[in-house]
């Protein structure tokens, strides 16, 4: 038997998430039964998409109804009664926010670690974040050499990778981020420029940063940035709708002042989900690995140590603190 710890929600938030909505509790896990795998969590992924599930206690795993958080992780196998896994294997998959997890094996994939690439990269650059960025640039927007692209939440993990991929395609890339410090980080990644969405004159500054019509836009935030970009898009411009982080924590309608532009300029707006493109994953990962090795893509992580610090780190990420991939190291 294993004495484990987990982060669990103890109340549904009435408003924004708070640290008091979470607790740390102990639990006992039995050893793995036939076909099961016992893992020790090494890295937890802090992802904005979990926010609606935290608010409603509803998600794909039935344990959400009990306030038990299910997210992405990298772990090591401690004991296995499954033919595909052995003690010591590194694995990625989904699991509860716990020090240890029991799996049936179907929700795990074995990792082949490479020199110079930390295991945590499989939750960011070589995980769903990197694949999402690759899909947005190469499949949804089909970005071409010489085009102008704008990206919201450009200092985040998906936006940052998307911008670096776009530069490799020969595009001019204008980032949107919160604050001068983050904008400086974005420019250091190779973006042509970055505009601070917190500035009171943000729409005007964005228009000045764009040398002519915008060909494509990669949206990670929602109405605050999309509304400013819409008037700048060319006829038949393209929008990849990847995330809505500005709207995850409330149930208010999403309103756009410039909504009509979608019709009058025949703009294509496409939402997309990484799990709809399984056939593209090998190509995406190969390109992302190549970019990491040749230096055209940077590995950026904001790491917090200790399971007990996961709630505070998660809230800090939602508040815009840190940059790149947000992780808990156990």
C-alpha positions as CSV (number, residue, x, y, z in Angstrom):
1,X,0.0,0.0,0.0
2,X,1.1,3.5,-0.8
3,X,0.5,6.6,1.4
4,X,-0.1,9.4,-1.1
5,X,-1.2,13.0,-1.1
6,X,-3.5,14.9,-3.4
7,X,-4.9,18.3,-4.2
8,X,-8.7,18.2,-4.0
9,X,-11.4,20.9,-4.2
10,X,-13.6,21.3,-1.1
11,X,-16.1,23.8,-2.5
12,X,-17.4,25.0,-5.8
13,X,-16.3,28.6,-6.2
14,X,-19.0,31.3,-6.1
15,X,-17.0,33.7,-8.3
16,X,-13.3,33.6,-9.1
17,X,-11.2,30.6,-8.0
18,X,-9.5,31.1,-4.6
19,X,-6.9,29.1,-2.7
20,X,-9.6,28.3,-0.1
21,X,-11.4,26.2,-2.8
22,X,-8.6,23.6,-2.5
23,X,-7.1,21.4,0.1
24,X,-4.3,18.9,0.5
25,X,-5.4,15.5,1.8
26,X,-3.8,12.1,2.3
27,X,-5.1,8.9,0.8
28,X,-4.0,5.2,0.6
29,X,-3.5,3.4,-2.7
30,X,-3.4,-0.4,-3.0
31,X,-0.7,-1.9,-5.1
32,X,-1.5,-2.4,-8.7
33,X,-3.9,-5.2,-9.6
34,X,-3.8,-7.2,-12.8
35,X,-3.5,-4.8,-15.8
36,X,-2.8,-1.8,-13.5
37,X,0.2,0.6,-13.2
38,X,1.2,2.5,-10.1
39,X,3.0,5.8,-11.0
40,X,4.9,8.4,-9.0
41,X,4.1,11.9,-10.4
42,X,7.2,13.9,-11.3
43,X,5.5,16.8,-13.2
44,X,2.0,18.2,-13.2
45,X,0.7,20.5,-16.0
46,X,-1.1,23.6,-15.0
47,X,-3.6,24.2,-17.8
48,X,-6.2,27.0,-18.2
49,X,-8.7,24.6,-19.7
50,X,-9.2,23.0,-16.3
51,X,-10.8,26.2,-14.9
52,X,-14.4,25.5,-16.1
53,X,-14.2,22.0,-14.6
54,X,-12.9,23.4,-11.3
55,X,-15.8,25.8,-11.2
56,X,-18.5,23.2,-12.1
57,X,-17.0,19.9,-10.8
58,X,-17.9,18.4,-14.1
59,X,-15.4,16.8,-16.5
60,X,-14.6,13.7,-18.6
61,X,-13.5,11.8,-15.5
62,X,-16.3,10.9,-13.1
63,X,-14.0,11.9,-10.1
64,X,-14.6,15.6,-11.0
65,X,-18.0,15.2,-9.3
66,X,-16.1,14.7,-6.1
67,X,-13.9,17.7,-6.5
68,X,-10.9,15.5,-7.6
69,X,-8.8,17.2,-10.2
70,X,-7.8,15.3,-13.3
71,X,-5.0,16.8,-15.5
72,X,-2.0,16.0,-17.6
73,X,1.2,14.7,-16.0
74,X,4.6,13.1,-16.5
75,X,5.4,10.3,-14.1
76,X,7.6,7.3,-13.4
77,X,6.3,3.7,-13.0
78,X,6.8,2.4,-9.4
79,X,5.1,-0.9,-9.9
80,X,3.4,-2.6,-12.8
81,X,1.0,-5.5,-13.4
82,X,0.6,-4.4,-17.0
83,X,2.6,-6.1,-19.8
84,X,3.5,-2.8,-21.5
85,X,5.0,-1.1,-18.6
86,X,7.9,-1.8,-16.1
87,X,9.2,-0.2,-13.0
88,X,11.3,2.8,-13.8
89,X,9.6,3.7,-17.1
90,X,8.9,7.3,-17.8
91,X,5.3,7.9,-18.9
92,X,3.0,10.7,-19.9
93,X,-0.8,10.7,-19.6
94,X,-3.6,12.0,-17.4
95,X,-4.0,11.5,-13.7
96,X,-5.3,13.1,-10.6
97,X,-3.3,15.9,-8.9
98,X,-1.7,13.3,-6.6
99,X,1.8,12.2,-5.6
100,X,0.9,8.7,-6.9
101,X,-1.7,7.4,-9.3
102,X,-3.2,4.0,-10.2
103,X,-3.8,3.6,-14.0
104,X,-5.3,0.9,-16.2
105,X,-2.5,1.5,-18.7
106,X,-4.8,2.8,-21.5
107,X,-4.3,6.5,-20.4
108,X,-0.5,6.3,-20.4
109,X,2.1,6.4,-23.1
110,X,5.7,5.4,-22.6
111,X,8.3,8.2,-23.1
112,X,11.7,7.7,-24.8
113,X,13.8,10.4,-23.1
114,X,16.5,12.2,-25.1
115,X,19.7,13.8,-24.1
116,X,19.2,17.5,-23.6
117,X,15.4,17.4,-23.4
118,X,13.9,17.3,-19.9
119,X,10.9,15.0,-19.2
120,X,8.8,18.1,-18.5
121,X,9.1,19.1,-22.2
122,X,6.5,16.4,-22.9
123,X,3.9,18.5,-21.1
124,X,4.8,21.7,-23.0
125,X,6.8,21.9,-26.2
126,X,6.5,18.2,-27.0
127,X,3.0,17.9,-25.5
128,X,-0.4,19.2,-26.3
129,X,0.8,22.8,-26.1
130,X,3.4,22.5,-28.8
131,X,1.1,20.3,-31.0
132,X,-1.7,22.8,-30.7
133,X,0.6,25.7,-31.8
134,X,1.9,23.6,-34.7
135,X,-1.7,22.7,-35.8
136,X,-2.8,26.4,-35.6
137,X,0.1,27.6,-37.8
138,X,0.4,24.7,-40.3
139,X,-3.1,23.3,-40.6
140,X,-5.7,25.9,-39.5
141,X,-4.1,29.1,-40.7
142,X,-1.8,27.5,-43.3
143,X,0.5,30.4,-42.8
144,X,2.7,31.5,-45.8
145,X,5.9,33.3,-46.3
146,X,5.6,37.1,-46.2
147,X,2.2,37.1,-44.4
148,X,1.5,39.1,-41.2
149,X,0.3,37.2,-38.2
150,X,-1.0,38.5,-34.8
151,X,-1.0,36.3,-31.7
152,X,-2.7,37.0,-28.4
153,X,-1.2,35.7,-25.1
154,X,2.1,35.6,-27.0
155,X,4.1,35.1,-23.8
156,X,2.2,31.9,-23.0
157,X,3.3,28.5,-24.0
158,X,1.1,28.0,-27.0
159,X,1.4,31.6,-28.3
160,X,5.1,31.7,-27.9
161,X,5.6,28.4,-29.8
162,X,3.2,29.5,-32.5
163,X,5.1,32.7,-33.0
164,X,8.4,31.0,-33.4
165,X,6.9,28.5,-35.8
166,X,5.5,31.4,-37.8
167,X,8.8,33.2,-38.0
168,X,10.3,29.9,-39.3
169,X,7.7,30.1,-42.1
170,X,8.9,33.6,-43.0
171,X,5.9,35.5,-41.5
172,X,6.0,38.9,-39.8
173,X,4.7,38.2,-36.3
174,X,3.1,40.7,-34.0
175,X,2.6,39.5,-30.4
176,X,0.0,40.7,-27.9
177,X,0.9,40.3,-24.2
178,X,0.3,41.9,-20.8
179,X,2.9,44.4,-19.6
180,X,6.2,45.8,-20.9
181,X,8.2,42.9,-19.3
182,X,6.2,40.2,-21.1
183,X,6.4,42.1,-24.3
184,X,10.1,42.2,-24.0
185,X,10.2,38.4,-23.5
186,X,8.1,38.0,-26.6
187,X,10.4,40.1,-28.7
188,X,13.4,38.1,-27.4
189,X,11.7,35.0,-28.7
190,X,12.0,36.5,-32.2
191,X,8.7,38.2,-32.7
192,X,8.9,41.4,-34.8
193,X,7.2,43.4,-32.2
194,X,4.7,43.1,-29.3
195,X,1.9,45.3,-28.1
196,X,0.8,45.6,-24.4
197,X,-2.9,44.9,-24.2
198,X,-3.0,46.6,-20.8
199,X,-2.2,50.0,-22.3
200,X,-5.2,52.3,-22.4
201,X,-4.5,52.9,-26.1
202,X,-4.1,49.3,-27.0
203,X,-6.2,49.2,-30.2
204,X,-4.4,52.2,-31.6
205,X,-1.0,50.9,-30.7
206,X,-1.8,47.5,-32.3
207,X,-2.9,49.2,-35.5
208,X,0.4,51.2,-35.6
209,X,2.4,48.0,-35.1
210,X,0.9,46.3,-38.2
211,X,2.4,47.5,-41.5
212,X,-0.8,46.9,-43.5
213,X,-3.7,44.4,-43.3
214,X,-3.3,41.4,-41.0
215,X,-3.5,38.1,-43.0
216,X,-4.0,35.8,-40.0
217,X,-4.6,35.8,-36.3
218,X,-4.0,33.2,-33.6
219,X,-6.5,33.8,-30.7
220,X,-5.8,32.4,-27.2
221,X,-7.6,35.0,-25.0
222,X,-11.0,35.9,-26.4
223,X,-13.0,39.2,-26.9
224,X,-10.5,41.7,-25.5
225,X,-7.8,40.9,-28.1
226,X,-10.0,39.6,-30.9
227,X,-12.1,42.8,-31.0
228,X,-8.9,44.9,-31.5
229,X,-7.6,42.6,-34.2
230,X,-10.8,42.3,-36.3
231,X,-10.7,45.8,-37.9
232,X,-7.1,45.1,-39.0
233,X,-7.8,41.8,-40.8
234,X,-7.7,41.8,-44.6
235,X,-10.5,40.6,-46.8
236,X,-10.8,36.8,-46.4
237,X,-8.4,36.9,-43.4
238,X,-8.1,33.8,-41.2
239,X,-8.5,33.3,-37.5
240,X,-7.5,30.2,-35.5
241,X,-9.5,30.2,-32.3
242,X,-7.4,28.2,-29.9
243,X,-8.3,29.5,-26.4
244,X,-10.6,31.7,-24.4
245,X,-8.7,32.3,-21.2
246,X,-10.4,35.7,-20.6
247,X,-13.8,33.9,-20.4
248,X,-13.1,30.6,-18.5
249,X,-13.8,32.0,-15.1
250,X,-17.3,33.4,-15.7
251,X,-20.5,32.6,-17.5
252,X,-21.1,36.0,-19.0
253,X,-21.9,36.2,-22.8
254,X,-18.9,36.9,-25.0
255,X,-19.6,40.1,-26.9
256,X,-17.7,41.6,-29.8
257,X,-18.1,45.2,-30.9
258,X,-16.6,44.4,-34.3
259,X,-18.5,41.2,-34.9
260,X,-19.8,42.4,-38.2
261,X,-16.3,42.4,-39.7
262,X,-16.5,38.6,-39.8
263,X,-19.2,38.9,-42.5
264,X,-18.3,42.1,-44.3
265,X,-14.7,40.9,-44.9
266,X,-15.6,37.2,-45.3
267,X,-13.2,36.3,-42.5
268,X,-12.7,32.6,-41.7
269,X,-12.8,31.9,-38.0
270,X,-12.1,28.3,-37.1
271,X,-12.0,26.8,-33.6
272,X,-9.9,23.7,-33.3
273,X,-9.0,21.0,-30.8
274,X,-5.8,19.0,-30.7
275,X,-7.5,15.6,-30.3
276,X,-9.2,16.1,-33.7
277,X,-5.9,15.7,-35.5
278,X,-4.3,12.5,-34.3
279,X,-2.8,11.8,-37.8
280,X,-0.8,15.0,-37.6
281,X,0.9,14.3,-34.2
282,X,4.0,12.5,-35.5
283,X,4.8,15.3,-38.0
284,X,4.2,18.0,-35.5
285,X,6.5,16.3,-32.9
286,X,9.2,15.8,-35.5
287,X,9.1,19.5,-36.5
288,X,9.0,20.6,-32.8
289,X,12.0,18.4,-31.9
290,X,13.9,19.8,-34.9
291,X,13.1,23.3,-33.8
292,X,14.3,22.7,-30.3
293,X,17.6,21.1,-31.5
294,X,18.4,23.8,-34.1
295,X,17.4,26.6,-31.6
296,X,14.5,28.1,-33.6
297,X,12.2,27.2,-30.7
298,X,12.9,27.9,-27.1
299,X,12.0,25.7,-24.1
300,X,10.4,28.1,-21.6
301,X,9.0,26.9,-18.3
302,X,7.6,28.5,-15.1
303,X,8.2,25.8,-12.4
304,X,6.8,25.6,-8.9
305,X,8.0,23.0,-6.5
306,X,5.8,20.9,-4.3
307,X,2.2,19.5,-4.7
308,X,1.0,21.7,-1.8
309,X,1.8,24.8,-3.9
310,X,-0.2,23.7,-6.9
311,X,-3.4,25.8,-6.1
312,X,-1.4,29.0,-5.6
313,X,0.6,28.4,-8.7
314,X,-2.5,27.7,-10.7
315,X,-4.1,30.9,-9.7
316,X,-0.9,32.9,-10.4
317,X,-0.9,31.4,-13.9
318,X,-4.5,32.5,-14.5
319,X,-3.6,36.0,-13.2
320,X,-0.9,36.3,-15.9
321,X,2.1,35.7,-13.8
322,X,5.1,33.8,-15.2
323,X,5.5,32.8,-18.9
324,X,5.9,29.7,-21.0
325,X,4.7,26.4,-19.7
326,X,3.5,26.4,-16.1
327,X,4.4,23.2,-14.2
328,X,4.5,21.7,-10.7
329,X,7.6,19.6,-9.9
330,X,7.2,16.9,-7.4
